Amino acid sequence: MVFAGCRVVTLPAWALNIFAAANVHVVMTSKRTYDPMLWSSVVLALLVAATAVVGIWWPAAYARETPYSRAGAVGSDLVDLFVVAPVLLISGIKGYRGSIPARLVWLGAQGYLFYNFVIYAFAVHFNALVLLYCATLSLCFYSTVLALPFIPIGQIAAACAPRAPRKTVAITFIVLVLSTAVFDLLEDVAAIAAGRIPQSIVVLNQPVNFVHVLDLAFLLPGLCITAVFLLRRKAAGYALAPVMLALLAIMSVELASIVAMMGRAGFGMNFTMIGSFMVLGVAFTALLGFYLARANGSAWIGLDRLHS
């Protein structure tokens, strides 16, 4: 029944059925329409590929950077073009079709892009790509925010909790946090105590070391929070762990590429460091695969169907 003024009007059963079916259709359509994963992945992959191609093959893009910064930027561009853009596109398409593991990998790639394009937007001297940097950073941030409601944290935790290697992942994150924090803080604290600018900032010709800022403000606290959540069996920890592993895997490959490009630019080819970062990339990727494989397979299928 519906109220029309003071009269009560009774709708026939067939009309109620049609109304209910229409509501279901609207809800399902809205869900598909407002899930940003597909369209944002396509646009982001194009933006990332475009900035990478221009950065690699157009010398004017980094003409105002120091040779050290220029080599590092090209190293990042190579990984953006050949690793990040394909991972973003494939995981975005599979995630939109309902794969929850793909959605988690997609979030990891988004986290990597946010980290990198903060550096591009704020640390690279003004050039013709500045609007692409801003567009990529903005779309990366807002598409992630809009996609979060489509991540079923509680159900992911139920799928992963019984057999996920939570202690292994948590200990890995804690060791990484401590070693990176010590590495970053040693230089910064020593420079503050001596009243001078850290050498890394001088070499990069930047106001601050943006890598240290992003590590200390975002990446390391995020890894620490994830580790604590995993050890305490919090639902968010089970969902954050594969996201962070995907981010770290990509970042490790990027660091290997940066060191290699700096070697080519004449700053000394450090094969040990390149090999170490590549080993880390493979290790994080393997741990990510193992983490997802240990989840309840039937639960993944159920989640995939629920969100397809």
Helices and strands as residue ranges (DSSP letters): E 2-4, E 7-9, H 13-34, H 37-57, G 59-62, H 67-79, I 80-84, H 85-96, H 100-123, H 130-147, G 148-150, H 153-160, H 166-194, H 199-204, H 210-214, I 215-219, H 220-231, H 235-262, I 263-267, H 271-293, H 297-306
